[in-house]
Amino acid sequence: MSSLPRAYLSQKLVQPLPTKEGVILRTVGEAANYVLALPPERAEHRNRWRHAAKLLLDQADVADVSRQVHLALFYDAGAFLIVAVLVVVVVWPTLAPWL
């Protein structure tokens, strides 16, 4: 996505978007770099991230990019939360006797 115009990449997103890693995405360029850095197993199997990448490559309106990245981040956070709950509910009780 480095071939995108600098003016496009420097545009501010509609709102700052926090990631589950604690990074705050503020510009289209930061969002593009975040999408590019996603591990393949996370990005390729998630239609929301694919759609965000397509919008970025198409130089879509910043509001549309912001909305799609926000949606993808929201669902990623939800998936992370589900895994965390499963660990606490399923795995933790089996470990508790040894702690």
N, CA, C and O atoms as CSV, one atom per row, in Angstrom:
chain,resi,resn,atom,element,x,y,z
A,1,MET,N,N,0.818,-1.193,0.000
A,1,MET,CA,C,0.000,0.000,0.000
A,1,MET,C,C,0.859,1.253,0.000
A,1,MET,O,O,0.356,2.374,0.074
A,2,SER,N,N,2.152,1.042,-0.083
A,2,SER,CA,C,3.041,2.193,-0.105
A,2,SER,C,C,2.910,2.989,-1.396
A,2,SER,O,O,3.421,4.105,-1.498
A,3,SER,N,N,2.222,2.414,-2.383
A,3,SER,CA,C,2.033,3.127,-3.642
A,3,SER,C,C,0.878,4.128,-3.573
A,3,SER,O,O,0.621,4.855,-4.533
A,4,LEU,N,N,0.193,4.161,-2.444
A,4,LEU,CA,C,-0.907,5.116,-2.292
A,4,LEU,C,C,-0.342,6.522,-2.115
A,4,LEU,O,O,0.732,6.693,-1.537
A,5,PRO,N,N,-1.059,7.524,-2.609
A,5,PRO,CA,C,-0.576,8.904,-2.494
A,5,PRO,C,C,-0.403,9.336,-1.031
A,5,PRO,O,O,-1.219,9.015,-0.167
A,6,ARG,N,N,0.654,10.053,-0.792
A,6,ARG,CA,C,0.953,10.531,0.557
A,6,ARG,C,C,-0.194,11.369,1.121
A,6,ARG,O,O,-0.491,11.304,2.314
A,7,ALA,N,N,-0.830,12.152,0.260
A,7,ALA,CA,C,-1.948,12.998,0.716
A,7,ALA,C,C,-3.100,12.136,1.239
A,7,ALA,O,O,-3.766,12.505,2.206
A,8,TYR,N,N,-3.327,11.003,0.605
A,8,TYR,CA,C,-4.388,10.101,1.053
A,8,TYR,C,C,-4.001,9.451,2.383
A,8,TYR,O,O,-4.800,9.409,3.319
A,9,LEU,N,N,-2.781,8.950,2.454
A,9,LEU,CA,C,-2.319,8.268,3.660
A,9,LEU,C,C,-2.264,9.179,4.879
A,9,LEU,O,O,-2.390,8.708,6.009
A,10,SER,N,N,-2.079,10.464,4.664
A,10,SER,CA,C,-1.960,11.390,5.797
A,10,SER,C,C,-3.313,11.887,6.312
A,10,SER,O,O,-3.369,12.589,7.322
A,11,GLN,N,N,-4.391,11.531,5.632
A,11,GLN,CA,C,-5.715,11.969,6.094
A,11,GLN,C,C,-6.051,11.322,7.431
A,11,GLN,O,O,-5.760,10.150,7.666
A,12,LYS,N,N,-6.673,12.117,8.301
A,12,LYS,CA,C,-7.078,11.608,9.610
A,12,LYS,C,C,-8.322,10.744,9.478
A,12,LYS,O,O,-9.233,11.047,8.708
A,13,LEU,N,N,-8.338,9.666,10.244
A,13,LEU,CA,C,-9.538,8.839,10.322
A,13,LEU,C,C,-10.634,9.648,11.009
A,13,LEU,O,O,-10.345,10.667,11.636
A,14,VAL,N,N,-11.868,9.213,10.900
A,14,VAL,CA,C,-13.001,9.929,11.490
A,14,VAL,C,C,-12.825,10.054,13.001
A,14,VAL,O,O,-13.186,11.068,13.599
A,15,GLN,N,N,-12.261,9.003,13.613
A,15,GLN,CA,C,-11.964,9.037,15.044
A,15,GLN,C,C,-10.744,8.159,15.279
A,15,GLN,O,O,-10.489,7.244,14.496
A,16,PRO,N,N,-9.987,8.415,16.340
A,16,PRO,CA,C,-8.870,7.519,16.658
A,16,PRO,C,C,-9.413,6.126,16.982
A,16,PRO,O,O,-10.425,5.986,17.669
A,17,LEU,N,N,-8.729,5.106,16.481
A,17,LEU,CA,C,-9.193,3.728,16.652
A,17,LEU,C,C,-8.157,2.934,17.443
A,17,LEU,O,O,-7.062,2.675,16.945
A,18,PRO,N,N,-8.498,2.546,18.677
A,18,PRO,CA,C,-7.559,1.737,19.467
A,18,PRO,C,C,-7.592,0.279,19.024
A,18,PRO,O,O,-8.655,-0.262,18.722
A,19,THR,N,N,-6.428,-0.347,18.989
A,19,THR,CA,C,-6.328,-1.762,18.644
A,19,THR,C,C,-6.196,-2.575,19.926
A,19,THR,O,O,-5.949,-2.016,20.995
A,20,LYS,N,N,-6.357,-3.879,19.823
A,20,LYS,CA,C,-6.233,-4.716,21.017
A,20,LYS,C,C,-4.787,-4.786,21.502
A,20,LYS,O,O,-4.532,-5.198,22.633
A,21,GLU,N,N,-3.843,-4.388,20.655
A,21,GLU,CA,C,-2.435,-4.348,21.059
A,21,GLU,C,C,-2.078,-3.054,21.782
A,21,GLU,O,O,-0.956,-2.892,22.262
A,22,GLY,N,N,-3.042,-2.130,21.859
A,22,GLY,CA,C,-2.805,-0.863,22.540
A,22,GLY,C,C,-2.329,0.264,21.633
A,22,GLY,O,O,-2.001,1.350,22.110
A,23,VAL,N,N,-2.291,0.015,20.341
A,23,VAL,CA,C,-1.900,1.042,19.369
A,23,VAL,C,C,-3.136,1.864,19.021
A,23,VAL,O,O,-4.240,1.326,18.937
A,24,ILE,N,N,-2.953,3.151,18.821
A,24,ILE,CA,C,-4.053,4.024,18.397
A,24,ILE,C,C,-3.824,4.396,16.936
A,24,ILE,O,O,-2.805,4.996,16.593
A,25,LEU,N,N,-4.771,4.039,16.082
A,25,LEU,CA,C,-4.701,4.394,14.655
A,25,LEU,C,C,-5.382,5.741,14.463
A,25,LEU,O,O,-6.549,5.914,14.813
A,26,ARG,N,N,-4.635,6.699,13.901
A,26,ARG,CA,C,-5.185,8.043,13.732
A,26,ARG,C,C,-5.297,8.472,12.273
A,26,ARG,O,O,-6.092,9.355,11.951
A,27,THR,N,N,-4.518,7.867,11.392
A,27,THR,CA,C,-4.529,8.266,9.981
A,27,THR,C,C,-4.781,7.054,9.086
A,27,THR,O,O,-4.683,5.905,9.517
A,28,VAL,N,N,-5.103,7.341,7.850
A,28,VAL,CA,C,-5.290,6.280,6.856
A,28,VAL,C,C,-3.994,5.485,6.724
A,28,VAL,O,O,-4.033,4.260,6.605
A,29,GLY,N,N,-2.857,6.159,6.742
A,29,GLY,CA,C,-1.560,5.483,6.636
A,29,GLY,C,C,-1.312,4.532,7.789
A,29,GLY,O,O,-0.815,3.425,7.584
A,30,GLU,N,N,-1.654,4.950,9.007
A,30,GLU,CA,C,-1.489,4.065,10.160
A,30,GLU,C,C,-2.403,2.848,10.043
A,30,GLU,O,O,-2.010,1.731,10.378
A,31,ALA,N,N,-3.615,3.073,9.569
A,31,ALA,CA,C,-4.547,1.955,9.363
A,31,ALA,C,C,-4.006,1.013,8.296
A,31,ALA,O,O,-4.069,-0.206,8.457
A,32,ALA,N,N,-3.476,1.563,7.209
A,32,ALA,CA,C,-2.915,0.739,6.134
A,32,ALA,C,C,-1.737,-0.084,6.646
A,32,ALA,O,O,-1.632,-1.273,6.345
A,33,ASN,N,N,-0.856,0.540,7.416
A,33,ASN,CA,C,0.291,-0.187,7.975
A,33,ASN,C,C,-0.163,-1.284,8.926
A,33,ASN,O,O,0.428,-2.364,8.951
A,34,TYR,N,N,-1.198,-1.023,9.702
A,34,TYR,CA,C,-1.730,-2.022,10.629
A,34,TYR,C,C,-2.270,-3.224,9.855
A,34,TYR,O,O,-1.995,-4.371,10.208
A,35,VAL,N,N,-3.036,-2.956,8.802
A,35,VAL,CA,C,-3.602,-4.038,7.987
A,35,VAL,C,C,-2.479,-4.852,7.349
A,35,VAL,O,O,-2.548,-6.080,7.308
A,36,LEU,N,N,-1.452,-4.176,6.854
A,36,LEU,CA,C,-0.325,-4.886,6.234
A,36,LEU,C,C,0.432,-5.746,7.229
A,36,LEU,O,O,0.974,-6.786,6.856
A,37,ALA,N,N,0.478,-5.336,8.476
A,37,ALA,CA,C,1.248,-6.058,9.495
A,37,ALA,C,C,0.488,-7.227,10.122
A,37,ALA,O,O,1.059,-7.987,10.904
A,38,LEU,N,N,-0.786,-7.376,9.787
A,38,LEU,CA,C,-1.566,-8.470,10.367
A,38,LEU,C,C,-0.984,-9.819,9.954
A,38,LEU,O,O,-0.595,-10.001,8.801
A,39,PRO,N,N,-0.925,-10.767,10.894
A,39,PRO,CA,C,-0.478,-12.108,10.513
A,39,PRO,C,C,-1.443,-12.690,9.476
A,39,PRO,O,O,-2.648,-12.450,9.555
A,40,PRO,N,N,-0.936,-13.441,8.520
A,40,PRO,CA,C,-1.798,-13.974,7.456
A,40,PRO,C,C,-3.003,-14.741,7.971
A,40,PRO,O,O,-4.100,-14.606,7.430
A,41,GLU,N,N,-2.811,-15.545,9.014
A,41,GLU,CA,C,-3.938,-16.337,9.507
A,41,GLU,C,C,-5.037,-15.454,10.085
A,41,GLU,O,O,-6.198,-15.861,10.130
A,42,ARG,N,N,-4.689,-14.266,10.521
A,42,ARG,CA,C,-5.684,-13.344,11.059
A,42,ARG,C,C,-6.344,-12.541,9.940
A,42,ARG,O,O,-7.558,-12.338,9.957
A,43,ALA,N,N,-5.573,-12.097,8.995
A,43,ALA,CA,C,-6.092,-11.227,7.937
A,43,ALA,C,C,-6.808,-11.967,6.825
A,43,ALA,O,O,-7.879,-11.552,6.383
A,44,GLU,N,N,-6.214,-13.066,6.373
A,44,GLU,CA,C,-6.757,-13.742,5.197
A,44,GLU,C,C,-8.104,-14.404,5.455
A,44,GLU,O,O,-8.908,-14.561,4.537
A,45,HIS,N,N,-8.348,-14.788,6.689
A,45,HIS,CA,C,-9.582,-15.497,6.992
A,45,HIS,C,C,-10.655,-14.597,7.568
A,45,HIS,O,O,-11.679,-15.074,8.057
A,46,ARG,N,N,-10.431,-13.353,7.513
A,46,ARG,CA,C,-11.397,-12.390,8.041
A,46,ARG,C,C,-11.849,-11.474,6.913
A,46,ARG,O,O,-11.084,-10.629,6.448
A,47,ASN,N,N,-13.074,-11.641,6.482
A,47,ASN,CA,C,-13.603,-10.815,5.399
A,47,ASN,C,C,-13.563,-9.335,5.747
A,47,ASN,O,O,-13.403,-8.491,4.865
A,48,ARG,N,N,-13.707,-9.021,7.016
A,48,ARG,CA,C,-13.709,-7.603,7.408
A,48,ARG,C,C,-12.371,-6.949,7.117
A,48,ARG,O,O,-12.325,-5.809,6.656
A,49,TRP,N,N,-11.273,-7.665,7.382
A,49,TRP,CA,C,-9.952,-7.106,7.089
A,49,TRP,C,C,-9.708,-7.056,5.584
A,49,TRP,O,O,-9.103,-6.106,5.087
A,50,ARG,N,N,-10.166,-8.055,4.868
A,50,ARG,CA,C,-10.017,-8.035,3.402
A,50,ARG,C,C,-10.756,-6.848,2.807
A,50,ARG,O,O,-10.259,-6.182,1.899
A,51,HIS,N,N,-11.955,-6.590,3.334
A,51,HIS,CA,C,-12.728,-5.458,2.837
A,51,HIS,C,C,-12.029,-4.138,3.180
A,51,HIS,O,O,-12.016,-3.217,2.364
A,52,ALA,N,N,-11.457,-4.040,4.362
A,52,ALA,CA,C,-10.712,-2.829,4.742
A,52,ALA,C,C,-9.530,-2.621,3.795
A,52,ALA,O,O,-9.280,-1.499,3.353
A,53,ALA,N,N,-8.809,-3.687,3.487
A,53,ALA,CA,C,-7.668,-3.585,2.571
A,53,ALA,C,C,-8.123,-3.141,1.183
A,53,ALA,O,O,-7.464,-2.325,0.540
A,54,LYS,N,N,-9.242,-3.677,0.728
A,54,LYS,CA,C,-9.765,-3.286,-0.588
A,54,LYS,C,C,-10.138,-1.804,-0.613
A,54,LYS,O,O,-9.841,-1.095,-1.575
A,55,LEU,N,N,-10.787,-1.349,0.449
A,55,LEU,CA,C,-11.143,0.072,0.519
A,55,LEU,C,C,-9.898,0.948,0.486
A,55,LEU,O,O,-9.878,1.980,-0.184
A,56,LEU,N,N,-8.862,0.536,1.207
A,56,LEU,CA,C,-7.620,1.311,1.211
A,56,LEU,C,C,-6.997,1.346,-0.178
A,56,LEU,O,O,-6.589,2.406,-0.653
A,57,LEU,N,N,-6.922,0.195,-0.827
A,57,LEU,CA,C,-6.335,0.142,-2.170
A,57,LEU,C,C,-7.131,0.947,-3.184
A,57,LEU,O,O,-6.571,1.513,-4.122
A,58,ASP,N,N,-8.453,0.992,-2.984
A,58,ASP,CA,C,-9.323,1.759,-3.883
A,58,ASP,C,C,-9.341,3.245,-3.524
A,58,ASP,O,O,-10.010,4.038,-4.187
A,59,GLN,N,N,-8.606,3.618,-2.475
A,59,GLN,CA,C,-8.580,5.004,-1.983
A,59,GLN,C,C,-9.999,5.495,-1.709
A,59,GLN,O,O,-10.393,6.584,-2.126
A,60,ALA,N,N,-10.738,4.675,-1.009
A,60,ALA,CA,C,-12.124,4.999,-0.679
A,60,ALA,C,C,-12.183,6.190,0.264
A,60,ALA,O,O,-11.180,6.602,0.845
A,61,ASP,N,N,-13.375,6.722,0.395
A,61,ASP,CA,C,-13.612,7.833,1.307
A,61,ASP,C,C,-13.134,7.469,2.714
A,61,ASP,O,O,-13.313,6.338,3.166
A,62,VAL,N,N,-12.528,8.433,3.395
A,62,VAL,CA,C,-11.964,8.186,4.725
A,62,VAL,C,C,-13.032,7.703,5.703
A,62,VAL,O,O,-12.741,6.873,6.564
A,63,ALA,N,N,-14.242,8.196,5.589
A,63,ALA,CA,C,-15.318,7.744,6.482
A,63,ALA,C,C,-15.589,6.261,6.282
A,63,ALA,O,O,-15.821,5.540,7.253
A,64,ASP,N,N,-15.564,5.796,5.036
A,64,ASP,CA,C,-15.794,4.376,4.752
A,64,ASP,C,C,-14.646,3.517,5.288
A,64,ASP,O,O,-14.876,2.453,5.864
A,65,VAL,N,N,-13.417,3.982,5.098
A,65,VAL,CA,C,-12.253,3.255,5.610
A,65,VAL,C,C,-12.309,3.197,7.133
A,65,VAL,O,O,-12.089,2.142,7.727
A,66,SER,N,N,-12.601,4.324,7.756
A,66,SER,CA,C,-12.682,4.385,9.222
A,66,SER,C,C,-13.725,3.407,9.755
A,66,SER,O,O,-13.475,2.677,10.714
A,67,ARG,N,N,-14.875,3.404,9.133
A,67,ARG,CA,C,-15.964,2.532,9.575
A,67,ARG,C,C,-15.573,1.056,9.448
A,67,ARG,O,O,-15.840,0.266,10.354
A,68,GLN,N,N,-14.943,0.680,8.333
A,68,GLN,CA,C,-14.587,-0.719,8.111
A,68,GLN,C,C,-13.462,-1.164,9.042
A,68,GLN,O,O,-13.508,-2.273,9.574
A,69,VAL,N,N,-12.466,-0.327,9.246
A,69,VAL,CA,C,-11.376,-0.677,10.161
A,69,VAL,C,C,-11.924,-0.779,11.581
A,69,VAL,O,O,-11.552,-1.684,12.328
A,70,HIS,N,N,-12.799,0.140,11.950
A,70,HIS,CA,C,-13.421,0.092,13.269
A,70,HIS,C,C,-14.192,-1.215,13.452
A,70,HIS,O,O,-14.087,-1.852,14.500
A,71,LEU,N,N,-14.950,-1.611,12.462
A,71,LEU,CA,C,-15.716,-2.851,12.515
A,71,LEU,C,C,-14.788,-4.062,12.655
A,71,LEU,O,O,-15.038,-4.945,13.475
A,72,ALA,N,N,-13.735,-4.102,11.865
A,72,ALA,CA,C,-12.788,-5.223,11.929
A,72,ALA,C,C,-12.110,-5.281,13.295
A,72,ALA,O,O,-11.935,-6.363,13.856
A,73,LEU,N,N,-11.729,-4.126,13.832
A,73,LEU,CA,C,-11.119,-4.091,15.165
A,73,LEU,C,C,-12.101,-4.557,16.230
A,73,LEU,O,O,-11.726,-5.274,17.158
A,74,PHE,N,N,-13.343,-4.153,16.097
A,74,PHE,CA,C,-14.372,-4.549,17.055
A,74,PHE,C,C,-14.530,-6.067,17.080
A,74,PHE,O,O,-14.564,-6.675,18.150
A,75,TYR,N,N,-14.624,-6.675,15.899
A,75,TYR,CA,C,-14.787,-8.125,15.842
A,75,TYR,C,C,-13.522,-8.852,16.297
A,75,TYR,O,O,-13.610,-9.915,16.912
A,76,ASP,N,N,-12.351,-8.292,16.001
A,76,ASP,CA,C,-11.111,-8.883,16.501
A,76,ASP,C,C,-11.087,-8.876,18.025
A,76,ASP,O,O,-10.715,-9.870,18.648
A,77,ALA,N,N,-11.480,-7.770,18.614
A,77,ALA,CA,C,-11.500,-7.665,20.076
A,77,ALA,C,C,-12.492,-8.657,20.660
A,77,ALA,O,O,-12.230,-9.250,21.706
A,78,GLY,N,N,-13.621,-8.845,20.001
A,78,GLY,CA,C,-14.614,-9.807,20.459
A,78,GLY,C,C,-14.080,-11.221,20.416
A,78,GLY,O,O,-14.310,-12.000,21.341
A,79,ALA,N,N,-13.374,-11.561,19.359
A,79,ALA,CA,C,-12.789,-12.897,19.250
A,79,ALA,C,C,-11.742,-13.097,20.334
A,79,ALA,O,O,-11.654,-14.179,20.916
A,80,PHE,N,N,-10.954,-12.079,20.610
A,80,PHE,CA,C,-9.946,-12.145,21.668
A,80,PHE,C,C,-10.611,-12.347,23.022
A,80,PHE,O,O,-10.133,-13.129,23.845
A,81,LEU,N,N,-11.709,-11.643,23.250
A,81,LEU,CA,C,-12.434,-11.753,24.517
A,81,LEU,C,C,-13.019,-13.157,24.684
A,81,LEU,O,O,-12.981,-13.715,25.780
A,82,ILE,N,N,-13.552,-13.722,23.621
A,82,ILE,CA,C,-14.110,-15.076,23.688
A,82,ILE,C,C,-13.030,-16.084,24.078
A,82,ILE,O,O,-13.268,-16.964,24.905
A,83,VAL,N,N,-11.852,-15.955,23.487
A,83,VAL,CA,C,-10.751,-16.859,23.824
A,83,VAL,C,C,-10.351,-16.670,25.283
A,83,VAL,O,O,-10.115,-17.652,25.988
A,84,ALA,N,N,-10.271,-15.433,25.743
A,84,ALA,CA,C,-9.901,-15.163,27.133
A,84,ALA,C,C,-10.921,-15.772,28.099
A,84,ALA,O,O,-10.539,-16.350,29.117
A,85,VAL,N,N,-12.187,-15.649,27.795
A,85,VAL,CA,C,-13.231,-16.224,28.648
A,85,VAL,C,C,-13.128,-17.747,28.662
A,85,VAL,O,O,-13.266,-18.368,29.716
A,86,LEU,N,N,-12.888,-18.349,27.505
A,86,LEU,CA,C,-12.739,-19.806,27.451
A,86,LEU,C,C,-11.559,-20.276,28.292
A,86,LEU,O,O,-11.646,-21.301,28.969
A,87,VAL,N,N,-10.471,-19.541,28.253
A,87,VAL,CA,C,-9.308,-19.907,29.061
A,87,VAL,C,C,-9.659,-19.846,30.539
A,87,VAL,O,O,-9.317,-20.756,31.295
A,88,VAL,N,N,-10.331,-18.793,30.954
A,88,VAL,CA,C,-10.683,-18.642,32.361
A,88,VAL,C,C,-11.691,-19.701,32.797
A,88,VAL,O,O,-11.566,-20.262,33.885
A,89,VAL,N,N,-12.672,-19.972,31.970
A,89,VAL,CA,C,-13.748,-20.897,32.348
A,89,VAL,C,C,-13.335,-22.359,32.195
A,89,VAL,O,O,-13.687,-23.185,33.037
A,90,VAL,N,N,-12.597,-22.692,31.142
A,90,VAL,CA,C,-12.291,-24.090,30.855
A,90,VAL,C,C,-10.908,-24.500,31.368
A,90,VAL,O,O,-10.777,-25.526,32.035
A,91,VAL,N,N,-9.902,-23.725,31.070
A,91,VAL,CA,C,-8.528,-24.118,31.386
A,91,VAL,C,C,-8.179,-23.817,32.847
A,91,VAL,O,O,-7.585,-24.661,33.519
A,92,TRP,N,N,-8.526,-22.668,33.335
A,92,TRP,CA,C,-8.138,-22.256,34.678
A,92,TRP,C,C,-8.570,-23.255,35.755
A,92,TRP,O,O,-7.753,-23.591,36.613
A,93,PRO,N,N,-9.808,-23.743,35.753
A,93,PRO,CA,C,-10.197,-24.705,36.784
A,93,PRO,C,C,-9.345,-25.982,36.803
A,93,PRO,O,O,-9.153,-26.587,37.857
A,94,THR,N,N,-8.844,-26.381,35.648
A,94,THR,CA,C,-8.010,-27.589,35.621
A,94,THR,C,C,-6.615,-27.316,36.169
A,94,THR,O,O,-5.941,-28.239,36.625
A,95,LEU,N,N,-6.177,-26.075,36.130
A,95,LEU,CA,C,-4.850,-25.701,36.635
A,95,LEU,C,C,-4.880,-25.322,38.110
A,95,LEU,O,O,-3.877,-25.445,38.813
A,96,ALA,N,N,-6.035,-24.861,38.570
A,96,ALA,CA,C,-6.149,-24.330,39.939
A,96,ALA,C,C,-5.614,-25.264,41.015
A,96,ALA,O,O,-4.949,-24.777,41.929
A,97,PRO,N,N,-5.860,-26.589,40.973
A,97,PRO,CA,C,-5.346,-27.462,42.037
A,97,PRO,C,C,-3.809,-27.451,42.152
A,97,PRO,O,O,-3.268,-27.723,43.224
A,98,TRP,N,N,-3.115,-27.140,41.062
A,98,TRP,CA,C,-1.656,-27.152,41.085
A,98,TRP,C,C,-1.045,-25.813,41.425
A,98,TRP,O,O,0.175,-25.703,41.539
A,99,LEU,N,N,-1.858,-24.806,41.587
A,99,LEU,CA,C,-1.335,-23.472,41.900
A,99,LEU,C,C,-1.235,-23.248,43.385
A,99,LEU,O,O,-0.813,-22.176,43.820
